[in-house]
Amino acid sequence: MKQSRMFIPTLKETPADAEARSHQLMLRAGYIRQTSAGIYSYLPLAVRVLQKIETIIRQEMDQIGAVEVSLPEVIPADLWHETGRYLTYGDNLFKLKDRHDRDFVLGPTHEETVTDLVRHELNSYKKLPVTLYQIKTKFRDEDRPRYGLLRGREFLMKDGYSFSADEAQLDDIFHDMETAYRNIFDALNLDYRTIVGDAGAMGGNDSREFSAVAEIGEDTIAYTDSNDYAANLEMARNIDHYIPIQEDMAELKKIATPSVGSIDSVTDFLKVEPQKLIKSVLFMADEQPVLVLIRGDYEINEVKLTNFLHADFLELASDEQVKALFNAPVGSIGPVGAPADLRIVADETVKKIINGVTGANEEEYHFLNVNFDRDFNVAEEDITDLRTVREGDIAPDGKSKLKFTRGIEIAHIFKLGTRYTKVMGANFLDNNGREQPLIMGCYGIGVSRLLSAIVEQHSDDHGIIWPRSITPFDVHIVPINLKNEDQARVTAEVEALIGQTGLTYLTDDRNERAGVKFADSDLIGLPVRVTIGKKAAEDIVEVQLRATGEKLEVKKDELVNVLPILLSKTTD
């Protein structure tokens, strides 16, 4: 392919609004261009990379018996009303009307659409299990699209959905899909972790996230070096090894604490360690108040809390709501003497506290010597892990220490169960002739996001370094001056030789200075560059590996043998 015929508009300068390295390099190397905030055009080089990624995905889906479909991107809002997500999905949902004033949405995901499809077809256990997938454009009206393709409003996604007759079938598909995803990301040469994740708005009770390690990542991953434990910070667990000093329960005492409200100010004023404090925070869960207790040295994990409460909406109570319920301001509330009908949930660490400190439900007053079960009660079923882990905490194995790294979520798989099929009436007849709801799984990969994740990991200050498996072309042929007869002749002969090997090539036939050609070649990031210059008359060319910078001079005819060997050394 002649570079002059390709549309590769490279840039010398880095766009000012591009923060992430991947965003900067894909703009400068002519892979993408922004059309609107969070909406991008994929230019020819990017399309070639995406096509190779899609090919790898399709190969792995074929291996596990998943079959490809294509679902509509414009979806009747009635389907989303059936599941209740038209309201609960929030402002990220693109909504529109047709000429008849009927409501539609642009698909951010397709659980409703695919469930509507199969509820008319999969009516017997004999037809199960079935796994359907597609690679399509998705739409989410992100409030703050950023980092190029990492958080966009229009993006390419592989989404798959399985339908099973029982949990055993779902488990098998879930396992197969997890293995397939590992194979896909291994083929892309990604440094990634498989972690425990939060199902969020998707629903379901079991999930795995796949996160590519990158400093620009918006997720924090808690992991250990000694075993394979890894979890999103929102779901990570620890073992609390704090052992309080054993002492007798003292008499409950109320004490004035003027101008004191925060944990730090309370500990400073009372000269106590934060492990003595019972932090009390009022939340509104689906508009119902819930008082949440946690030990003062921890922070409440709102994702764990949301999941525990099975809440669609969770937010901190306003100052006015706190005042109305406790007749005291934030910072002065606590469980002792709380309203009798108020639900109280607590982190497990609260049970350890002996002679603790908490708000007295009176402005500028606290209780001393507060003890669980004596001075307040929490139902046993409302005591659970609600804390956010910290780097250095003891991991769930009780031995290892947690480490943190940043990551980009590139994929997520869920066991959805009957979350959608029950409400949409997607039922089948089991082997006893009884009607049962189909059991679902959901499996997504952020295909366009993979471009950014790969470039974040495979690049340097000069440009992109594509893994061999998805490079837009295998070889970049760079003649210094095509007006030179020897260079023009050797260039044509090199193209023919490379063509015989089955490798793909891009020839820089532009009338540009050598420095410009080399800079653009580094930016574009093809694995191997063949430079045709002053020694063309001797049929000698220079071969350079993009990843290492290693160079060697070879006879033109030796390229047939040399290139496959060199390409095998590149990231694959």
N, C-alpha and C positions, 0 to 999 in steps of 0.2 A: 504494500500500500504506500502510495506517495504522500508525504506529509503535506505537500501543497494542496492536495485534493481533500485532505481531512479538515475538519473544522476544529482547530486546537488553538484558541485565542489565549496564549500565555500572557502573564503580567510580570513586569519587572518589580513592581512595588507591592507590598502586602496591603490589602484593603484595611482601612482604619477600623472598621467595625467588626472585623473577624478576630475573635478571641482565641479559639481553639486552633492548635497546630493543624489538625486535619482540615478545618474550614479554610484556613489560610492557604494551605498547599493545594487543595483541590480547586480553589479559585485561581491561584497563580498558574497552576499547571493546565488550566483549561478543561477541567472535568465537569464543573458545574457553574451555573450562573443563577443569581437570585432574581426571581420574578416579582415576589412580594415577600413580606416578612414571613419566614417559615415555609416558603414555597419556592422550589428550585426546578430549573431545567437541567436534565442530565444530557451532557454533550457526548459526542461519539465515543471518546475514550471511556467515559463512565458507563455508557451503555454496554460496551464490550465486557467490562468487568462485571457488571450486574448480570449479564447473560451467563457468564461462567459461574457466578455464585448460584444462580437459579438452576443451572445444569447439575451442580453438585447436590443441591437440595433435592431435585427431582430424582436423581439416582438413589439417594438414601431413602426417599419416600417409597420408591418402587420396591426396594429391598424389604420393607416391612409391610407391604401390601396396602399402603395408603394410595388413594386414587384422586386424581386432580379434577376439580370442577371450576366453574367460574360463576360467582354469584353477583347479583347487581350491586352497583355502588349507590344507587338512589333507592332508598328503602321506605316503604309505607310506614308512617309513624304509628299506625295501629298496632304493628308488631311489637314496637317498643312500649306501647301502652299496656300490652298484654303482660309483660314482665315487670312493669313499673319503672323501667330504666329511662323512659322518656323524661321523667321528672328527676330521678335520683342521679343520672349521669352528670348532670350539672351543665355549666356554661361551655364545656368542651364540645358539646354536641352541635354540629352544624344543622340548622333547621331551615326548611324552605317549604313553599307552597307551589302547587301547579296552577294552571289556568282555571281549574275548577274549584280552587280554594281548598284543596285537599292537602293535608300535612305530610311531609316527607322528611327524612334525614339523610345526610351523606354518611355512609357507613364508616364508623370508627373501628368496628369489629362486627362479626357476623353471627353471633350465637342465635339471635332471634331468627334471622333469615334462614340459616341452615336447619334450625329446628322446625320452622314452618315447612321447609321442603320435605323433610323426612317423615313428619308426622302423617303425611298422606301416603307414604310408601313402605316404611319399615314396620309392618303390622304383625310380624310373627318372629318368634325366637329363631326360626330357621333361617332368617335373613341376616342374622347378627353373628359376629360384630361387623361393623362397617366404619371405615375411617376415610373421611373426605378432607381435601385440602385445596387451597388456592394460593396464588401469588398475585396480589392485587394492590391497587392504590387505596389507602385509608385516609380518613379526614378527621382531624381533631383540632378544634379551635383553641389552641394553646394561648394562654394569657401572655406568656413571655417566651415566644420561640427564640432559641439561642443555639450557639455552637454549631451553626450550619445544619447538617443533616441529623445531628444528635437529638434535637428537640424541634420538630417541625409541625406544621399544620397539615401538610400533605406529604405522605410518605409511602414507601413500598413495603409490604409486609407479607410474609407467608403465614397464613392462619389455617389450622387444621382442627377438625372436630371428629371425635369418635363416638360411636353409639354402641352400647353393649347391653347384654341381657342380664349380666350379673357383675359383681365386684371383681371376680376372678378374671373375667374378660378385660375389664377396665385396667386391672393391675398389669396384665400382660402387655396391653397396648402402651400404657404409660411407661413401662420398662423399655419396650422396643423403641419408643419415641425418644426417651432419654439417651439410649445408646446411639440412635441415628443422629441426634443433635451433637453428641460428642464427636462422632465421625465427621460431621460437617465442619465443626469448628477446628478439629485437628487438620482437616484437609485445607482449611484456610490459614493454617499456621498461626492461630491466635493463642495468646496466653490468656486463659480464662479459668474461671472457677464455677463449679456447680454448687449452688447455695440454696439454703432454705429461704423461701420467699413468701411475700404476702400476696394473697389472691386479690385483695382490694375490691374494686367495683365489679370484677368478673364473678365473684362468688366462689364457692367450692371450699373444700376442707383439706386439701393437700396440694402443694405446689413446689416446683423447683425453678429457680432462676439460673440463667447462665450469664455471667458477668465478665466482660473483658477488662483486664487490669489496665487502668489508665488514670493519670493524675487529673485529667479533665473530667473524669466520671462524676456524676451527681450522686451516686450511691456510695455508702461506706460499707465495706465488707469486713466482718469480723471472722478471723480464721486462726488456725493453729498450724505450726510447722510439723508437729509430731504425729498428726493424724489428718484425715481428710475432712475434718469439720470446717464448714464455712457457712455463714449465714448473713443475709442482709442485716444491717444494724437494727432495722425495724423488727426483726424476728429473732435476733441472736439471744442466746441464753448464757447464763453464767452460774457458777456455784458460789454462793455467798459464804465466805469462810470467817466472817466477823463473829467473834465470841465475846459477848458482853460480860462485864465484871459481874460476878454473882453477888447479889445483895438481897436483903429482905425488902419486901414491898413497904414503901413509906406511905405516910398519910397524904392523901390528895390535898394540894394547896394551891390557891389562886394568888397570883402575884402581879403587881402592876409592871407593865413593860412599855413605858412611854416612848413614842416615836420608834417603835420596833415592829417590823413586819416580815422582812426577808429572813431566810435561813441564816445568812451570814450575820445579820444584825442581832438575831436572837441568840446565836451561839456566842457572839462577842459580849452581849449584855449579861447573859447568864453564866458565862464562863463554862460552857459545856461543849462536848464534841458533837458534831452533826448527827452521829449515830444515835444520840439520845432524843432527837427530834422526830415527832410524827408529823410529817408534812401533810396538810389537808387541802385538797383542791376540789372545787365544785365544777363539774362538767354538766353540759346539757346533751343528753343522748337521745336523739329523736324527740327533742323538746321536753324530755323528762329529766329532772335533776338527779345527779348521782354524785355522792361524795367519795372521793378517791383518796386513800391513805397510802403513804409510802415513807420509808425511813429517810431522814434528812440528807443523807449522803448520796442518794440516788435521785434520778429524774424519772418522771412518769413517761412511759412509752405509749404514745397515743394510738399507734397501730395495734399493739397488743390489747390495749383497752377497748378499742373499737371492735376488734374481733371477739373479745371475751363477752362484750355486751350485745353482740350481733346487731350493732347499730348501723343504720345507713348514714346518719349525720351525727358527728360529734364535734363539739366546740366548747371552749372554756366559757363558763357562765360569766355574764357581764357583772360589773360592780353593782348595778342595780338589782340584778337577780340574787346575788349573794346577800346583799343588804336585806332584801325582802324576806329571804328564807331564814337568815340567822340573826338579823338585827345587829349585824356586826360587819366590818369591812373585810376585804380580802387581807389575809395575813393575821387575822385574829380569830379565825374559825377553827373548829375541831370537832371530833366525834363525841366528846363528853357533853351530854345534854342536847345533842342534835335532835331535830324534829323526829318524832317517833316513826313517821311514815316515810322517812327519807331512806332510800337504798344506799348502803355503804359497802364499797368493795375495797379490798386492801391487798397490797403486795405482801408476799410471804415474809419479807423481812420485818414487818411491823410486829409479828408475834414474838420476835426475839427481844424487843425493847423492854427493859426493866426500869421503872421509875422514869418514864420519859417526859417529854415536854410537848404540849400542843396548845393551840389557841383556845381561849376560854369562852368564845362566842360573845365576847364583850370587847369593845374597842379599847386597845392598849392594855389588855390583860391576857395572861397565859396561865395554864395549869402546869404545876410541877408534880412529879411522882404519879404520872398517868400509867396505868397498867392494863394490858389487854385482858378481857374477860371480867376484870373486876370493875373497871370504870366505864367501859364501853364494850359492845359486842359487835362482831361481824359474823354473819352466817358462814359456816365452813365452806359451802359451795361458792362463796363470794371472795375467797382468798386464793390468789393465784400469782403467777409471775407477771408483773406489770412494769418492770424496771428496764431502763436502757442500760445496756452493758457498757463498760469502759475498757479502754485498752489497758492490758495488764491484768484484767480480771481472770479468775480461774475458769477455764472452759468446762463444758458439761462433763468431760471425762474425769473431772476432779483433780487433774494433774497438770495439764498444759496451760499456758497463759495465752490469752487472746491477743492477737495482733490486728491492726487495722490497715486497710489499703483502700484506695479509691477504685471504683469500677463503673463501667458502662453496661447497663442492662441490654443484652443483645437478644435474649430469648426468655420465654417463660412458658412452663407447662403446668396445667391445672387438672385436678380431678374435680370436675364440676358436680358430679352426682346427678341429682334430679332437679337441681336449682331452676332450670329452664323448662325441662320437659313436663314437670308437674303442672306448672301454671299455664303452659301452652297446650296441654292435653296430647302430648306426643307419647302414645301408649302402644304396647305390643301385647300379643297373647303369648304367655309362657307355655312350657311343655305340659302344664296341667289345664290349659285353656283359660287361665285367669289373666285379667288385664293388669299390666304393670307399666310404670313409666320407664322410658328408655333411660339408661345411665350414660352420662356424657363425660367426655374429656375434652380439653381445649389446649392447643399447642401452637404457639406463635414464635416467629423469628422476625426481628426488625431487619429486613433485607437491605434497605437503603442505609439504615443506621450502621450496618456492618462495614460499609465503605469507610465511614469515619473511624470506627473502632480499629480497622485494619491499618489505616493510615496513621492513626495515633501511635501504633506500635511499630509500624514498618516505615520509618522516615528518618531523615536527618536534617541538618540545617540547609542542605542543598535541594531537598525535594523528597519525593515519594520513593520507596523501595518495594515494589510489588512482589509478593510471593509468586513463585512460578505458576502455581495452580490457577491463578486468576488474573495474571498480567494481561493487559489488552493486546500486547504483541510480545513475542519471545525476544526478539532481537531488534535493536535500533541501529540501522545502517546510517553512518554519518560521513558522506564524502565532503571533504573540505572545499573543493572547487570543481564543480561539474563542467566548467568550461575547459578544464584540462582533459585532453583526450584520454590519457592513461587512467585518470581517476574515473571518467565516465565509463570507460570500457570495463574496468575492474568492478565498478558498482553494479553494472548490469550482470556481470558474470557471478558476483557474490549473491545477487538476488536469485539467480537461477539455481545456484548451488544450495542455498538455504531452502528454496522451494522444494528441492528434491528430498530434503530431510523431513519434510512435513512440519517444520517450524514456521511460525508466522513472523513477519518482519514489517517494520515501518522505516521507510527511507526518507531522510531529511534532504529533499531536493530543492529546498528554498535557497534563494540568492541572499544569504546572510553571512556575516562574519563567523569565523570558527568559534570565537568566544560565545557568541549568541547561541549557536547550535549546541555547544557543549552544556551551557547553562540550562537551556530548554530540555536537553536530554536528561540531565540530572533531575530536573523538576518532574518530568513525565514519569521517570522511574522504571523503565523497562529493565529486565534482569541483566542483559548483556548489550554492550555497545561495540560495534565494529566500525572503526574509523579508517577511512581510506584517504591517504594523504600523500606525502612526498615520495614514499617508496612504492607507489602504485606501479611505476614502470618496472619494478622488480617483482611484481605480483605479491608484495608483502603488505599485510594489513595489521592494524593494532586492535586487539581484543581486550575489553575491560569489563570486569564484573562490577555492577552497580553497588552491590551490598558491601564489598570489601575494598573496592578501588584497585584491586589487583589487575595488573596489565601484562600482556605479553604480545610479542610480534610473531605472526605465523604466516606461512605461505597461504595464499588464497585457497588453493586446492585442499589444504589441510582442515579447512573450516568444517567440512562434512564430519570429520572425526572429533575435532576439538570442541565444537559448540555443544553437542550433547553431554560431553564430560563436564564442561564448565557449568552448564545449566543444572546439572545434577548437584553442584555445590551450592547453588543458590537456595534461598529459603523456599522450601517446598512443603 
